[in-house]
Amino acid sequence: MTNTMKLLIDGIAYTVNLKEEHTIETFALQDPIELTFKRYANQEYYAPLPKLLPISGMPTTNIVHAGGLYCYAGFGVFAIPFEDAPLHPYEAMHLGDINEDISSHLAMAGNTVIANVEIVVT
């Protein structure tokens, strides 16, 4: 079984290969949803989730990579970095990777982008 997330941002479709995690299953119960992502620190976009994901005990990282999809521990937000960046003192859970080049799109986007999000299980 493969979990894939579909992101539609500014009319451009992206696919995310999601890791097999209980958190992903919990998120799938919320979808499909529309999220407003805001630009932060000229390195990523983030959007609050409608419900917190259960990330207790999940592995976290304090370095994010461009084109990944992350959930910030303790903040209940999705983040899509378009540049590699250290997070210290914060931590994030790596949820998956976007297959297409989203970094160039987001680097040129405005202060907010609207994304339609849907989990697909195949």
Secondary structure, DSSP 8 states (H G I E B T S, - for coil): --EEEEEEETTEEEEEEE---HHHHHHHTT-SEEEEEEEETTTEEEEE-SS----TT---BSEE-TTEEEEETTTTEEEEESS-EE-TT--EEEEEEESS--HHHHHHS-SEEEEEEEEEE-
